[in-house]
Amino acid sequence: MSDDPKLLEHSYDGIQEYDNPLPGWWSAAFWATIVFAFAYVGLSPFLIATPAEAYRGALTDYSGKKDRRDLADAKNVSETILERDAHDPKVVSKGAAIFAARCVPCHTADGHGLIGPNLTDLYQLHGTTRLDIFTTIRGGVAGTPMLAWGEQMPPTDVVAVAAFATTLRGKNIPGKSPQGQRVEAFK
Ligand code: HEC
């Protein structure tokens, strides 16, 4: 094939045209894109993560980080912090609002218990301290309707609702009969 343009036979209104061959690099690129497209489609299942795989990967990554975050959060919550928060009206009213929104179906509005235990009496099922109350709320009680609320709300909300829950103890509102061991009201 010669690179010399060939003058085509036809003429329209006196205008003639050359038959210019496409430059070699252009044709090569054109064929290369076709070869690439087939190779890409054929190989993509092996080379590129499917959305499902990408999702699983991201989830594993997230769970790993979440465990570390939870550990870090738990380390920052202490008996002292919960006691201080239980005396902080701002935290307590935030906790009360969360309790009203999330906990009332099982513990009732004033905490005297229904499906869940009476939180106002002087008995505790799990542990004895404020931190035990927090831990139960955060981690739930497996095999019972009590969820792991740490998975449902941000850590600060769990702390607030736990602080609020500790203020209920000792109100002794008649309701569900005592469960667990006898404890003192929190100061
Ligand atoms: C679906 C019902 C349900 C909901 C909603 C629920 N709980 Fe519970 N809760 C329970 C049950 C049942 C138990 C007792 C578990 C057991 O048998 O150990 C419990 C136990 C507890 C305990 C432990 C009491 C103790 O004596 O050790 C605390 C504290 C508590 N819940 C607080 C909360 C808070 C705060 C919320 C809202 C964020 C909440 N619960 C929401 C059902 C529920």
Residues whose N, C-alpha, C, O or C-beta is under 5 A from the ligand:
A	BS01	HEC	R102 C103 C106 I115 G116 P117 Y123 Q124 L125 H126 I133 T136 I137 V141 T144 P145 M146 W149 V161 A165 G180
